[in-house]
Structures are given as structure tokens and as C-alpha cells.
Amino acid sequence: MSSPRASIIVRSYNEREHIGRLLHGIFEQRMDDFEVIVVDSGSTDGTLEIARQFPITDVVYIAPERFSFGRALNYGCDAASGRFCVFASAHVYPMRRDWLETLLMKFDDDVALVYGKQRGNDETKFPEKRVFERWFPDRDRDRQTSPFCNNANAAIRRSVWAEYPYDEELTGLEDLDWAKRVKNAGWEISYASDAAVIHVHNESPRQVFNRYRREAIALKTIMGEREFTGWDFLRLFIANTLSDYRTARRRGELRGSVVEIPRFRLMQFWGTHKGFGRTALTDSLYRRFYYPDTEGYPRAEECEKGKSNELQVDYSSVPKWGSFDN
């Protein structure tokens, strides 16, 4: 049997609420030359029972105490057989039926990585919608000069990964680190604005703080010369909050965002400041970063084969994909 063109790798941990919609969207794609591999790090909420109701190819398990974003991707790529590895977070879903082929068609001979657009939904906080708009514009970027990318919606050449696996020690931004290394080796990165997904983030202030602190710790490792001072925190918090207020007022969204705008920006930049100031990652902080809803790691017997819950899902209630643009 010939290998598929693409291996879609989905990282999951307790994503019962979202993974069904992602997989439904994947298997509605016009292109069908792909396999789907789920890399699960200890779900106990029925995530895998939902995933198995779709024709996925494999489930790869990673022990919670060994989890990192980079290690999970390496596990997935190692299990993959496609020419390209396509990454989709379990809490995203494609906006179009040509999402996958649009992502892959950007691969010229010198391109190692292509990432796609992300947008929020009705649950997304207004300032995070603005982050998506800034990071993922409505126009393509061919062979961009910076290593910026995001593995919530991206694809890489598996042959390049074999030479440059992901850094398994980073607390985040493994995508940025990988892109930086392959660019230094002569490869290019492109952005496909039409390869769009909805990225569902409905985090508490504490979760926002932890996310940006974790990424700042990684960024300091990747770009060691960078600093983020107290003045940087204050300046960026004030500037972004005022900019958000102006934009929300212009769009008629200010009334529902008066509190969430400064709260999100405070957690974003305070978390960044604290992350840049940290030199060591304790075990308790590791658990807080990756397993914030548990006192420790999930118990081994709960994670075994993902059979902690038997769950049947009626997908008649899942929204149909007639809203796709293509």
C-alpha cells in the first residue's frame, strides 16, 4: 500500500468538547490522500472514545510525566508515513473544505514549513481576536524573513523533520525554534492565508498567564539575548489596552469587552514578564503548565489506552459544514 501524501497529527489532552468537530472537518476535506494520527497525553474525559468514532489511522500515547509539545510532535511524526506532517490542535477546526490542499499547495522545493490562518469564534476574547488578526493576516506571505509560525495549523516536510526533530525540552514555542533552525539551514517558510481554522480559546485569566509565562520561558531559551523588563510590561500593557478599546469601540464591541480587555492584556504581559525572569522549571510549575486541571498527573490506570470512559456520541447535533466557503 502506498504512503499517503499527508499525515495529519492531532495533539490532544481532554479535548472531548472540541475534537469531534475537528475530525468531522478533516474527513469532509476535498483531498482524501491522508492519514490521521492522534497523539494523546492522558485524556480521561472521553476524548479518545470520540476520536475512535472517526476513521483515524492510529492513536499514539505519551506518558503525562514525559509530555512536552515538542516530544508529542516527535512521537506523531515518527508514527507518520506521509510526505508531509500536518499539525492541528485538537481545539481547532477548518473553515473550508479545501483547507488541507490549500496548506499543501504552498510547498515549493525550498519550503520546509507552511502555516495557515487562525481566527477566533464567539467565545474568543476580543484582545485575543486581535492577536490572531495581527499574527495571521488576510494576505499570503511567501518565503517570509522571520521564523514566526504556529503549529496549531501548520504543515512541514517529514524529511526535514527527520534531520531536525523538535526540541523536547522547551516549555513551548517548539514551532518557532524549529523554524529558526531550518531557516538557518537554508529552508524557507510560507504562510497560506486561505488555509484557515477556527481556534477555540476560552481560557481563564490564570490559564492566559500560564500560557504566556510558559512561552516566555521558551523564548528566552530560543533567543537568549532577549529581555522583557518591567518597563516593557507597563508600556505594552497600556498601549495594547488602549488600542483594543479604540478598536472595540469602532467595531461596536466595546460594551462586552470593557473588563476582559485589560484583564487579558494584564495576564498576557505579566505572564511574559515573569517567564523572562525565571531561570528554572520546577516539577510543580511543569504540572501547572501542562495539566492545570489536576493536582498532579493523571493516574496511569486512567490513561491506559484511553479507556477511562465509555462514551457514545450522537453527531446529528454537530453543525453541518455547509458554512464552508469552498
N, C-alpha and C positions, 0 to 999 in steps of 0.2 A: 504494500500500500504506500503510495507516495505521501510525502510530508505536506501538511497544509502550508499555505503561504504565510499565515499569521497564527500566532499563539496568543490568545487574549488572557492575561494574567490578572486575577482579581484578588487583592488582599482583603481579608475580612476578619473582623472580631466583633461579635454580637451586632450584626447588621440585619437582623430579621426584618426590620421595618423598611429597609431600602433595597436589599439585594434582589428581590423578586422583580422589581421594576427595571433594574439594570439588566438582568439576564433576559427579561422579556424584550427589551430594546435591542440587545445584542442579537438575539435569534430572529428579529424582524429585519435585520440588515439585508440589503440587496446582494451584497457579496456574501458567499457562503463557504469560501475556502479558508476555514479557520477552525481551531480547537479552543476550548475554554478550560482553563486551569484555575481552580480556587485555592489560594494559599491561606489557610486558617490558623490563627494563633490562639485557639482555645475558646471558641464560641460555645456558650451554654444556653442560648436563648432560642434555638431552633433555626439558626441561620443556615446550617448545612442541610437540614431537612428540606428547607425551601429550595436551596440550590440544587438538590438532587431531583427535584421535580422537572428540571430542565435537562436537556441532553449534553451536560457538561462532560468533558473528557476525563478529568482527574481532580481529586482533592489532595493537596499536599499539606501535611501537618507540620507546624513548627511549635516547639515547646514554648510556653509563655516566658519562662525564665531565659530563653535564648533569643527572644524576639528583638529585632530592630528592623526598621524599614528596609535598610539595605540587605540584610540577611533574608528577609521574606522575598524580596525581588530575586535574589540569587537562587533561592530554592525554586521559585517559579520558572526562571529562565533555564535552570538546569533540567527541569522536567519537560520543558517545551521542545517541540520538534519543528516549529515553523521557522521560516527565514527571518521573520520579524517578530519581536515580542511587543505586544500592545498592552499597556497598563491602564487599568480603570479601577479607581477606588470603588469600594462596594456601595458608597453613598453618592454615586453619580449615576446619571442615565443619559443616553444620547438623545439629541433633539431632532435628528434626521435619520432616515433610512440609509443614507449614503455616508454616514459618519466614518465608518471604517475605511471604505475605499478612498474617501477624501483625505484621511490621515495618511494612508499609504502611498497615494499618488505623488506626494511631495518628495519621495526618496529618489533623488538623483544619485549618481555614482559616488559623489563625495559627501553625501549627507548620512550621518550616523543616527540622528535623532530628529523626530518631528513631534511637536506638541500642539494641542488644539485648544480652542476657546473654552472658557468656563463662564457660566452665569449662575446667579442665584435663583431661588424661587420665592414664593410668598413668605416663607419662614425666614429668609435670609435678612439679617440686619442691614439697614441702609448703608452704614460705612463699609461693611464687607462687600456689598454690591459694588461700591465704588472701587474697592481694592481689585475686584475681578475686572472691572472696566479698564482700570489702569494697567494691569498686568496683561490682559488679554484683549487687545484692541480689535476693531472690526476690519482690519486690513492685514493681509499676509506679511510675513517677514521672511524673506529668502536669505539664507546664509547670514544670519544675524551676527553682529560683532560680539555680543555678550554671551555668557554661558547660561543665561536665565532659561529655565524651563520648569515644568511641573508634571510629576508623574501621576497625578490624578487622572490625566488624559494625555497620553503620550505613546510613542512607539519608537523602538530602537532596532538596529540591526543585531541579530543574535550573534553573528560572527564577531562583531566588535565587542559585545559583552564578554565573549569567551576570552578575549585578550585583556579586557578591562572590566572585571567584575565590580559590583558595587561595594563601597566601603561599609563593612558591617558594624563598625564601632561608632559611627556618627549617630547622634540623637535625632537627626532629621536632615533635610536638605541633601539627602543622598543623590538626588537628581542633579542639583547644581554642581556638586562635587564631581559626579560622573561626566557631566557636560564639559566642565572645565578641563578635565584630564584628556578627554578625546579631542577637544578643540586644540589643546597643546600638541596633540599627536597629528594634527593636520585634518581632522574631520570637521564637517560643517553641521550647523543646527538650523532648522527651519520651523516656522510657525504657520499652521493652517487655520485660518480664522473660521472657515466653514465647517471644520470638524468640531462641532460644538456639543458640549454636555451641560446639563444642569448639575451643579454641585450643591448638595444639601448640607448646609452647616447650620445647626441650631444649638450652638454651644452656650453654656453658662459663662458668666464673667470669669470664673476660676478656670474653666477649660480654655478660654481665649488666652488668659495669662499664661497657662502652662504651655500652650502651643507655641506662642511667640518666644517664651523663655527657652524651650527646647530647641527651637530653630536658631536662636541667637547663640546658644552654646555651640551648635554645629557650625554656624557661620564664622565664629571666632576661630574654630579649628581650620576651616577651609581657607579663610582669608585672614591669616594671623595678624596682619598689620592693622586691621580694622579696630576701631574703638567706638563706644556709644556712651557718651558722658551724660551726667545729669542735665547739662545744658541742652544736649541733643534731645533727651527725653522731653524736657519742658517745651522746647521750640517746636518739635514735631507734633506733640500733643495739642498745643494751642493752634498751630497752623492748620492741621488736618481737621480739628473740630470745627473751626470757623469756616473752612472750605466746605465741609459736609453740611453745615447749617445753611450756607448760601445756596448750595445745590439742591438740598431738600426743599427749601422754600421755593425755588424756581420751578421745581417739578411737582409742587403741591403735596409733598410727602413729609413736611416738617412736623405736623401735629403728632403723628405717630412715632416720631423719631427723636423728640426733644431729649429724652432721658437716655435712650440707647446709644446715641452718637457719642457723647462724652464718655460714657461707661466703656464702650468698646475701644475707643481710642486710648483711654487710660490704661486698660488691660493690655492692649497691643504694645504700647511703647514702654510701659513699666515692666512688662514681661521681657521685652527686648533688652532693656537696661540691666535687669537683674541677670539675664542669661549671659550677657557680655562680661559681667563681673564674677561669674562663677568659674572656678578652676577645676573642680572635681564633681563627679556624678555619683551620689550615694545610691545604695540599693533602694532606699525608700523613695528617693526622687525618681528613680527609674520606674518604679511601680506607679507612681503618680502620673508620669508622662504617658505610659502605655496602657495601664489598667486602672484608670481613675475611678471606676465604679466598684472596685473591690478593695478590701483591706490588704490583700496580698494577691498572689497569683491565683487563677482558677485551679481547683484541685485536679489532680491528674485523672482521677476517675470521672470527673465531669467532662474532661476534654477528650477522653478516649473515643476515637472515631467519630466525635461529634454527635454521639447518640444520647445526650443528656435529656433530650425532649423529643417525643414523637409528635409530629405536627403535620397536619394536612391543611393545605391552603386552597381556598376556592378563588381562582383567578378571574372569575366572572366580574369581580369588583375592581380589578386592575384597569386603569384608564386605557382605552384603546389608543393606537398610535396614529390615528387619523390626523392628529395635530402636527405630525411631521411636515416639514416644508418640502420634503423630497421623498 
